[in-house]
Amino acid sequence: FFRAKLPLPFLAYIIPMQKLCKVAIVGSGPAGHTAAIYAARARLAPIMFEGFMAAGFAAGGQLTTTTEVENFPGFPKGIMGPSLMSNMRDQAIHCGAHIVTETISKIDLRRKPFYMESEDGTQLEASSVIIATGACAKRMNLPGEEKYWQKGISACAVCDGALPLFRDNVLVVVGGGDSACEEAHYLTKFGKKVILMVRRDVLRASKAMQERVLKTPKLEVMFNTEPIAVTGDENTMTAIQVKDTKTGATREVRAGGLFYAIGHKPNTDFLEGQLKLDSAGYIVTKPGTTQTSISGVFAAGDVQDHQWRQAITAAGTGCMAALEAERWLSEHGLL
């Protein structure tokens, strides 16, 4: 047995860990915690490395930076993102999962059992591994962005667009691909006007999506335009400073919401090419499963999902990964 080194706020969760565990979960968030709950209830004694400010986020992932969550089942009045993740964490521990607040920096999936090591030097071998490290929305790091993040600025229209903060406001979406067009069209349900801001003079989206956007009455496409700063009052953003990418001229666009749709970066760098990834860096899984290119390694949540990226879909794949890991361990005589 050995003990993991944890920051002071997490001393209550210092637990003895066997050097070989049945299931190791790398990452937290809805996928990781759901996997931990299912694996723990199956008496697999999972050990989760939930990360410590991994990819710039607190343990629990992107939901820890989200305010009100209205679309996760079971909360008719909504729930704050950090509270939702805290509840999931508590439930995983209650079911018997061991959680370590450290970030895995090295992993060797070429050997059996699998080996991993945290930034703090904690080492672990595992018979099976579930990767649930998520993906980070790309930001623009504009002046004012940090101040107004979740106070008018978001990276998920489907997650946040229906919130009272954005209703009947002018909303701006930055991006020119299919996702940006989809999110802009979705926001027309809530905003009094939606502006799709494109830094080039053309959209990168498919022809069908372009036609859909250009025919939507409440949606304006602003070509050759990029945001350069966000301003507002003490509570929310109220305007965006923009620049014409051809002339360099600047002006102000009054808006109550800014949504980034410029892509995501999956947190897969630490894998160092050991698993098959797609062109964008997402883990490739066998269709209809969470199975990766290495037997005994499973992927759940946004790290393998470039399409939906919702808390509920992440939780669903976390459940799948735990069930598949249990089945795999049984088939290989490792239970």
N, C-alpha and C positions, 0 to 999 in steps of 0.2 A: 504494500500500500504506500501511497505518497499523498501529499497535500498540494493543491494548487495555490499559487500565490495570488491573492485577490486584493483589490483596493479596499480601503477601510470601510466604505459604505456597504460592502458586500460580505463582511466578515461572518455574518449570520449564515452564509451559504457555503462556508468552507466545509468540504466533505471529503472523507477518505475515498480514493478511487483505485480500483484494481488496475494493474498495468495492462490487462487485456479486457476489453469490454465487448459485448455483443454488438451494440449499435452506438456509433458516435455520430452526433449531429453537429455540423459546422454551420453556424449562423442561427439567428433567431427570427423574429417577425412571425406573422401568422403561420407560415409554412413550417418553420422550425419548431414552434411551440405545439402546433397540432401534431406534428410527427412525434414530438416528445411525449405528449399525452397518450397517444395510441400505443407507442412502444412501451411506455411505462405500465399501462394497463395490461399489456400482454406479458408483463413480468420479464422484460428484456433489459431492465436496469440501464436505460440509455444515459449517456453522458453528453451534455450539450455545451459546446463552447459558443456562448452567445455573442462574443466580441466586446471589446472595450473601445468605443469610438471608432469602430471599423468603418472605413470609407467615409469618415466624418460624422457618422450617426451614432447615437447612444444605442445601447443594447435594446433590441426591439425593432430596429430598422426605421424606415421612412415614416411609419405611423407615429413615431415619437415626436415628429415635427409637425403633425397634423392637428388641427383644432377639432372641430366637431365632425364625427363620422355618423352619417345618417343612413347609410346603405348596408350596414352589417346586421344580419338578422338577429332578432332577440332584444333589440334596444329601441322600442317604439318612439322614445323621445331623443334618440341619438346618444352618443357617448363620445367623450374626448379621446383622441387617438392614444395619448399616453396611458389613460385609464384602461382602455381596451387591451393594450399590450401588457400592462401590469396584471390585469385579471388573467390573461392567458398564461403569463409566467407563473403566477400563484397556482393556477390549476395544474400546470405541468409538474410543479414541485409537489403539490398535494397528491398527485397520482404516482409519484415515486421517481421522477426524473432528477438527475443530478446536474445542476447548472453551474458552469464556471465562467466568470466574467473576464475572459481573456480572448485574444484574437489569434486564430491559427495563422501562422506565417509560413510554415513548411508542411508539406504533405507528400507522402510517397505512396502512390497507388499501384506501383509496379510490383511491390512485394506483398506477401501474405504472411501474417495478418497486415492490414494497412497500418501505416505509421503516420503520426502527425505530431507537430511541435508548435507551441504557442510562442508569441513574442516574449513572454516572461520565462520561457524555458521549460514549461510543463510538457512532458512527453506522454504519449498514449499510443497503444496499439489497439486496433479494433477489427472485429471480424467483418463488419459491414459499416458503410458510411453513407450518411444522407447529407448532401450539400444543399444548404438553404441560405446562401449568402446574399441573395437579392440582386437588385440592379438600382443604380442611382440615376435619377433624372438629370440630364445635362442642364446646367444653369449658365447664365450669361455674365454673372458677377457684376451687375450694373451698380453704379452708385445708387444707394437707397434700397437695393434688393434685400439686404439682410434685415433692415429695419421693417420692411413691409412684407416679408415672407409670411404667408398665412394671414396677412392683414390686407389682402388684395392681390398678392402674387401667389401663384400655384403652378404646379407642374402636372396637374391631373384634372381635366375638365369634368370627367365622369365622376370622380370622387367628390369634387368640391363645387361644381357649377350650380347645383340646386340650393346651396346655402343662402340664407337671407342676405348675407353680405353682397352677393352678386346679382340678386334679382332686380330687374328693371333698371340696371345700370348699363353703361357702355362698357363692353368687354373686348379686350384685345387678345388675339392668339398670335404667337410668333412662330413661324415655320411655313414651309411650302410643300411638304409631302402629304401623303395620304392621311397620316395620323393627324396632322395639323388641320387639314380640311375636315376630317371627321369630327374633331373636337370643336371646331368653329361652328359647324352645322349643328352639333348637339347643343351648344350654348345659346342658339337662337330661341330655344324653348324658355330661357330664363332672362336673358338680357334684352333691353329695349333695342339695342343695336350691337352687332358684333363686327369687329374689324380684324381681318386676317392680314397680318403684316409680313410681307415677303421682301427680303433684301435684294432679290434679283428681279428681272422684268418678266419672269415666267414662273409658273408653278411646276414643281417636280412631281406632283400627284398624277395618278392615272387620268386618262382623258375623261372617263365616266365621272370620276370624283370632281374634276375641274368643272365639268358642265353642271354638276349638282350644286356646287358652291356658287358659281356665277349666276345661277337662276334663282337663288334664294333671296327673297326681298330684303330681309333684315341683315344681310351679310354683305359687307363691303370689303373688297380686296385692295389693299394699299401696296402697290408694287414699288420697288426701288426704295424701300424704307426700312430702317432698323432702329430699335430703341437704343438710347444712349444713357438714360437715367430715369429714375422713378422718384416722384415727389408726392407729398401728401401732408396731412395734419398729424396730430399725435396718435390718432386711432387707426386710420386707413390711408391707403394711397388714393390720390385724386387725379393724378395726371402722369403722362409719360412724355419725356423729352425725346424727340426722334430726329433722325438725320436722313436726308435724301442721299442715297448711295451714289448717285450720278453727279449731283451738283455740290454736295457737301452742305447745303442749306439746312438749318435746324429750325424746329418749331415745336410747339406743345400740342399734345393730343389729350383732351380731357377724358379720363376713363376711370372706372371704379374697380376694374379687374384686369390682371395681366396673366396670361397662361402660356407657359413655355411648352412647345411641342417640337423640340429640336433633337429629340432622341434620348436614349438611355444607354448607360454603360453598365453591363453586367459585371458583378464582382467576381471575376474568374482569374485574375492575374496570378493569384497564389497557386493555381493548379499547374502553371508552367507547361501547358500543352499536353498534359497527361490524359485528358479526356477530349473527345471529339467536340469541337465547337463549331458554330456556324460562322458566317462571314462577319457578323456583328459581335461575336464573342460569347453568345449564349450557349449553354450546354445543350447538346443535341440528345434528345431522349427518343426511345422507340415509341412510335405513335400509340397513343392510348395507355401508356405506362410512364413510370418515372425512371425506367432503366436507362443507364448511360452506356457508353462504349466499353466500360469495364464491368465485368460481372461482380456483383456485390456492392456496387456504388450506385446510388440513386440521387436524383436531383429533384428538388421541389421548389415551388414558388417562382418569383420573378427571374431567378437566375437561369431558368429554362423556358420562360414565357415572355416572348416579345410582342404578344398580341393583346392579351386581356389586362394583365397587371393590376388585378384587384385583390383586396384583402381576402375576400371570400373564395376566389379561385386559388389563391395561394394556399389557404387553409385546406382546400380540397385536395390539392396535390401533396400536401404534407401528410394527410391521412393515407393517401395512396402509397407514398413512399414507405411509411411505417409498416403497412400491411404487406407490401412487397418485400421489404427487408425481412420481416418475420417468416414469410414463406420461403425466401431464399435461404435463410439460416437453417430452417427445418429440412429443406431438400439437400443441404450439404452437411447435415449431421452436426451442426454447430450450436444447437440449442442446449 
